[in-house]
Amino acid sequence: MSDFIKDLAKRVVQHPAFTKAVADVVATVLEEQLRTNLGGEKIYIPKVGGSQSRAERDGLIRSLFTGANYAELGKRFKLNERQIRRIVHAKPRAA
């Protein structure tokens, strides 16, 4: 994980506007802050660029739900059955 954090911090500051000295300082500070605030924690980072909002996706899942197709919907939407059950039994949220 340490190499990942260092590599991530360096990539963040590789913008042409950064000088090497500034990039090194920002990378170090970013690494320290990540370790201080998230060290030892598991975090979820959702994928970017999905074609649907979560509310739209959940609405589609509800409309396709037949009462017994949890596993099928899970595979289609790349969610586990527990997530599908939560979605189909929850009240719809605004988009």
N, CA, C and O of each residue as an XYZ file, in Angstrom:
380
protein
N       0.824     -1.196      0.000
C       0.000      0.000      0.000
C       0.862      1.251      0.000
O       0.488      2.262     -0.593
N       1.992      1.192      0.648
C       2.862      2.357      0.729
C       3.291      2.836     -0.651
O       3.242      4.032     -0.938
N       3.711      1.908     -1.507
C       4.123      2.288     -2.857
C       2.950      2.855     -3.638
O       3.111      3.800     -4.411
N       1.770      2.279     -3.436
C       0.576      2.784     -4.116
C       0.304      4.228     -3.728
O       0.038      5.061     -4.594
N       0.367      4.530     -2.451
C       0.097      5.890     -1.977
C       1.128      6.862     -2.530
O       0.779      7.951     -2.986
N       2.394      6.473     -2.491
C       3.440      7.352     -3.031
C       3.250      7.576     -4.526
O       3.386      8.700     -5.010
N       2.936      6.510     -5.257
C       2.729      6.622     -6.699
C       1.516      7.494     -7.002
O       1.556      8.331     -7.904
N       0.443      7.297     -6.251
C      -0.757      8.112     -6.432
C      -0.455      9.580     -6.180
O      -0.847     10.443     -6.966
N       0.228      9.859     -5.105
C       0.567     11.242     -4.774
C       1.411     11.877     -5.872
O       1.206     13.041     -6.214
N       2.350     11.130     -6.423
C       3.188     11.673     -7.496
C       2.380     11.923     -8.763
O       2.598     12.917     -9.456
N       1.459     11.034     -9.063
C       0.632     11.208    -10.261
C      -0.281     12.425    -10.146
O      -0.528     13.122    -11.130
N      -0.774     12.669     -8.954
C      -1.660     13.815     -8.738
C      -0.962     15.111     -9.091
O      -1.582     16.029     -9.627
N       0.304     15.191     -8.800
C       1.023     16.453     -8.987
C       1.867     16.496    -10.258
O       2.726     17.369    -10.383
N       1.655     15.604    -11.183
C       2.422     15.616    -12.424
C       1.854     16.583    -13.461
O       2.247     16.541    -14.627
N       0.969     17.420    -13.063
C       0.413     18.430    -13.964
C       1.526     19.386    -14.371
O       2.393     19.700    -13.555
N       1.520     19.859    -15.631
C       2.586     20.752    -16.099
C       2.757     22.033    -15.279
O       3.835     22.628    -15.283
N       1.718     22.456    -14.588
C       1.811     23.686    -13.802
C       2.691     23.511    -12.558
O       3.159     24.499    -11.992
N       2.916     22.282    -12.134
C       3.733     22.020    -10.955
C       5.210     21.954    -11.330
O       5.585     21.327    -12.320
N       6.024     22.600    -10.537
C       7.471     22.408    -10.687
C       7.827     21.140     -9.924
O       7.036     20.677     -9.102
N       8.978     20.581    -10.173
C       9.371     19.352     -9.480
C       9.424     19.557     -7.975
O       8.987     18.690     -7.218
N       9.952     20.686     -7.532
C      10.051     20.949     -6.093
C       8.663     21.012     -5.457
O       8.428     20.426     -4.401
N       7.749     21.727     -6.108
C       6.382     21.836     -5.583
C       5.705     20.471     -5.620
O       5.026     20.087     -4.668
N       5.889     19.738     -6.714
C       5.283     18.417     -6.841
C       5.757     17.484     -5.731
O       4.957     16.737     -5.167
N       7.048     17.520     -5.414
C       7.584     16.668     -4.348
C       6.988     17.024     -2.993
O       6.658     16.137     -2.206
N       6.850     18.308     -2.718
C       6.270     18.751     -1.443
C       4.802     18.342     -1.364
O       4.358     17.797     -0.353
N       4.054     18.605     -2.428
C       2.629     18.256     -2.431
C       2.453     16.747     -2.293
O       1.581     16.293     -1.553
N       3.267     15.970     -2.993
C       3.175     14.513     -2.895
C       3.437     14.039     -1.470
O       2.747     13.150     -0.972
N       4.424     14.625     -0.821
C       4.750     14.247      0.557
C       3.611     14.602      1.508
O       3.219     13.791      2.347
N       3.082     15.816      1.372
C       1.980     16.249      2.236
C       0.739     15.394      1.987
O       0.059     14.991      2.931
N       0.447     15.120      0.716
C      -0.706     14.291      0.386
C      -0.562     12.899      0.990
O      -1.514     12.364      1.560
N       0.610     12.322      0.868
C       0.851     11.004      1.447
C       0.653     11.032      2.965
O       0.007     10.143      3.520
N       1.202     12.041      3.634
C       1.059     12.151      5.090
C      -0.407     12.278      5.488
O      -0.850     11.648      6.448
N      -1.161     13.093      4.750
C      -2.575     13.294      5.071
C      -3.384     12.020      4.854
O      -4.248     11.688      5.665
N      -3.110     11.307      3.769
C      -3.803     10.041      3.529
C      -3.512      9.053      4.646
O      -4.419      8.377      5.131
N      -2.258      8.966      5.055
C      -1.896      8.043      6.133
C      -2.539      8.451      7.459
O      -3.037      7.606      8.202
N      -2.523      9.755      7.748
C      -3.097     10.247      8.999
C      -4.598     10.006      9.057
O      -5.124      9.554     10.074
N      -5.283     10.310      7.965
C      -6.742     10.248      7.967
C      -7.321      8.895      7.575
O      -8.435      8.566      7.983
N      -6.593      8.107      6.796
C      -7.142      6.850      6.305
C      -6.270      5.645      6.593
O      -6.618      4.529      6.207
N      -5.149      5.844      7.261
C      -4.221      4.750      7.522
C      -4.895      3.571      8.196
O      -5.538      3.726      9.235
N      -4.752      2.403      7.613
C      -5.333      1.192      8.176
C      -6.798      0.990      7.860
O      -7.363     -0.048      8.203
N      -7.425      1.951      7.218
C      -8.845      1.858      6.896
C      -9.051      1.296      5.501
O      -8.216      1.476      4.615
N     -10.163      0.618      5.317
C     -10.584      0.218      3.982
C     -11.570      1.278      3.517
O     -12.508      1.623      4.236
N     -11.356      1.786      2.327
C     -12.266      2.799      1.809
C     -12.844      2.332      0.487
O     -12.209      1.577     -0.248
N     -14.049      2.785      0.191
C     -14.708      2.464     -1.066
C     -14.623      3.681     -1.964
O     -15.002      4.784     -1.571
N     -14.127      3.476     -3.162
C     -14.049      4.551     -4.141
C     -14.884      4.122     -5.336
O     -14.486      3.216     -6.069
N     -16.037      4.754     -5.548
C     -16.897      4.332     -6.653
C     -16.279      4.643     -8.008
O     -15.475      5.565     -8.150
N     -16.673      3.854     -8.996
C     -16.195      4.087    -10.352
C     -16.763      5.391    -10.878
O     -17.862      5.801    -10.504
N     -16.007      6.033    -11.748
C     -16.425      7.292    -12.355
C     -16.952      7.009    -13.749
O     -16.510      6.071    -14.413
N     -17.901      7.825    -14.187
C     -18.339      7.744    -15.575
C     -19.403      6.719    -15.848
O     -19.567      6.295    -16.992
N     -20.130      6.307    -14.834
C     -21.233      5.397    -15.077
C     -22.270      6.072    -15.965
O     -22.440      7.290    -15.918
N     -22.949      5.287    -16.760
C     -23.904      5.875    -17.696
C     -25.210      6.271    -17.022
O     -26.037      6.953    -17.627
N     -25.399      5.857    -15.799
C     -26.638      6.157    -15.097
C     -26.333      6.676    -13.703
O     -25.298      6.362    -13.115
N     -27.248      7.468    -13.193
C     -27.127      7.849    -11.790
C     -27.571      6.649    -10.956
O     -28.208      5.730    -11.469
N     -27.242      6.664     -9.712
C     -27.638      5.563     -8.833
C     -29.156      5.439     -8.772
O     -29.686      4.328     -8.789
N     -29.856      6.560     -8.700
C     -31.317      6.519     -8.626
C     -31.910      5.902     -9.893
O     -32.858      5.120     -9.822
N     -31.351      6.255    -11.045
C     -31.831      5.671    -12.306
C     -31.560      4.169    -12.338
O     -32.417      3.378    -12.732
N     -30.351      3.790    -11.914
C     -30.001      2.369    -11.882
C     -30.928      1.604    -10.949
O     -31.426      0.533    -11.296
N     -31.155      2.160     -9.762
C     -32.016      1.488     -8.794
C     -33.442      1.363     -9.313
O     -34.094      0.341     -9.097
N     -33.931      2.399     -9.997
C     -35.267      2.341    -10.593
C     -35.360      1.251    -11.642
O     -36.360      0.537    -11.716
N     -34.329      1.120    -12.446
C     -34.301      0.074    -13.469
C     -34.272     -1.303    -12.817
O     -34.955     -2.221    -13.271
N     -33.496     -1.446    -11.769
C     -33.450     -2.721    -11.047
C     -34.835     -3.064    -10.514
O     -35.284     -4.203    -10.643
N     -35.517     -2.087     -9.913
C     -36.866     -2.337     -9.387
C     -37.827     -2.749    -10.497
O     -38.650     -3.645    -10.311
N     -37.720     -2.091    -11.654
C     -38.642     -2.405    -12.750
C     -38.378     -3.792    -13.345
O     -39.294     -4.422    -13.871
N     -37.143     -4.265    -13.266
C     -36.798     -5.579    -13.808
C     -36.982     -6.707    -12.795
O     -36.909     -7.884    -13.145
N     -37.218     -6.340    -11.549
C     -37.327     -7.339    -10.488
C     -38.626     -8.126    -10.634
O     -39.706     -7.544    -10.733
N     -38.513     -9.461    -10.648
C     -39.683    -10.332    -10.818
C     -40.142    -10.955     -9.508
O     -41.188    -11.601     -9.456
N     -39.375    -10.766     -8.471
C     -39.707    -11.370     -7.195
C     -38.758    -12.497     -6.827
O     -38.711    -12.927     -5.674
N     -38.006    -12.971     -7.805
C     -37.110    -14.090     -7.530
C     -35.807    -14.025     -8.316
O     -35.076    -15.014     -8.360
N     -35.499    -12.908     -8.928
C     -34.303    -12.835     -9.787
C     -33.179    -11.985     -9.192
O     -32.544    -11.204     -9.901
N     -32.942    -12.138     -7.910
C     -31.884    -11.381     -7.238
C     -30.513    -11.656     -7.864
O     -29.769    -10.726     -8.175
N     -30.186    -12.930     -8.045
C     -28.869    -13.300     -8.571
C     -28.679    -12.779     -9.991
O     -27.615    -12.258    -10.325
N     -29.693    -12.917    -10.817
C     -29.615    -12.445    -12.205
C     -29.364    -10.938    -12.258
O     -28.512    -10.472    -13.015
N     -30.107    -10.184    -11.453
C     -29.920     -8.728    -11.421
C     -28.548     -8.365    -10.861
O     -27.912     -7.415    -11.318
N     -28.103     -9.124     -9.876
C     -26.779     -8.883     -9.318
C     -25.695     -9.014    -10.368
O     -24.796     -8.177    -10.452
N     -25.779    -10.059    -11.164
C     -24.784    -10.249    -12.228
C     -24.874     -9.135    -13.264
O     -23.855     -8.599    -13.699
N     -26.082     -8.793    -13.651
C     -26.272     -7.774    -14.691
C     -25.725     -6.415    -14.267
O     -25.106     -5.713    -15.066
N     -25.954     -6.047    -13.008
C     -25.556     -4.720    -12.531
C     -24.270     -4.743    -11.700
O     -23.874     -3.728    -11.128
N     -23.626     -5.910    -11.640
C     -22.365     -6.066    -10.903
C     -22.506     -5.676     -9.433
O     -21.683     -4.952     -8.874
N     -23.576     -6.183     -8.832
C     -23.846     -5.983     -7.414
C     -24.076     -7.351     -6.792
O     -24.378     -8.314     -7.497
N     -23.932     -7.438     -5.471
C     -24.227     -8.720     -4.845
C     -25.720     -8.803     -4.526
O     -26.435     -7.802     -4.576
N     -26.177    -10.010     -4.199
C     -27.610    -10.215     -3.961
C     -28.123     -9.369     -2.804
O     -29.258     -8.894     -2.832
N     -27.305     -9.184     -1.809
C     -27.721     -8.370     -0.656
C     -27.998     -6.928     -1.081
O     -28.960     -6.314     -0.621
N     -27.145     -6.390     -1.964
C     -27.365     -5.031     -2.462
C     -28.651     -4.965     -3.285
O     -29.410     -4.002     -3.179
N     -28.894     -5.984     -4.102
C     -30.120     -6.018     -4.906
C     -31.335     -6.064     -3.986
O     -32.309     -5.348     -4.221
N     -31.297     -6.880     -2.958
C     -32.423     -6.960     -2.011
C     -32.675     -5.603     -1.346
O     -33.821     -5.179     -1.197
N     -31.604     -4.937     -0.953
C     -31.754     -3.617     -0.330
C     -32.414     -2.640     -1.294
O     -33.286     -1.868     -0.898
N     -32.004     -2.671     -2.546
C     -32.544     -1.746     -3.548
C     -34.021     -2.026     -3.818
O     -34.836     -1.104     -3.812
N     -34.370     -3.288     -4.053
C     -35.758     -3.580     -4.432
C     -36.733     -3.402     -3.274
O     -37.924     -3.191     -3.501
N     -36.255     -3.483     -2.056
C     -37.149     -3.336     -0.906
C     -37.123     -1.936     -0.295
O     -37.868     -1.654      0.644
N     -36.277     -1.070     -0.817
C     -36.197      0.307     -0.309
C     -37.189      1.196     -1.047
O     -37.627      0.880     -2.154
N     -37.531      2.303     -0.418
C     -38.375      3.290     -1.086
C     -37.536      3.993     -2.147
O     -36.377      4.320     -1.891
N     -38.093      4.231     -3.332
C     -37.337      4.921     -4.390
C     -36.910      6.316     -3.950
O     -37.656      7.038     -3.289
N     -35.668      6.679     -4.342
C     -35.154      8.020     -4.043
C     -35.257      8.866     -5.295
O     -35.337      8.340     -6.405
N     -35.254     10.171     -5.118
C     -35.304     11.087     -6.258
C     -34.010     10.997     -7.047
O     -32.941     10.763     -6.483
N     -34.117     11.188     -8.376
C     -32.928     11.128     -9.251
C     -32.082     12.357     -9.102
O     -31.048     12.478     -9.758
